[in-house]
Every structure is written in structure tokens, then in C-alpha cells.
Amino acid sequence: MTGRLPASSILRFCRAEM
């Protein structure tokens, strides 16, 4: 997993998947 992206991107991706 890449930890370079900001947490916002991760949250957005998680929500987008749902």
C-alpha cells in the first residue's frame, strides 16, 4: 500500500468502493 497519498484520498477511495 502507498502511504504517500493523503488520508483524504484513501477515505474517498474507500467510500467510492462502497
N, C-alpha and C positions, 0 to 999 in steps of 0.2 A: 504493500500500500504506500502511496506517496503522501508524505506529510508536509509537502511544500505548499500545497494549496491551502487557502484559508478555511477555517471551520465553516464559514458561510456556504462555501461551495459544497462541502460534504453534507451539510444539513439539507441544502436544496436538492442535491442528488438523491438523498435518502427519501425525501418527500416525493420527489418526481417518480421514484420507483414505485412508491405506494400509490 
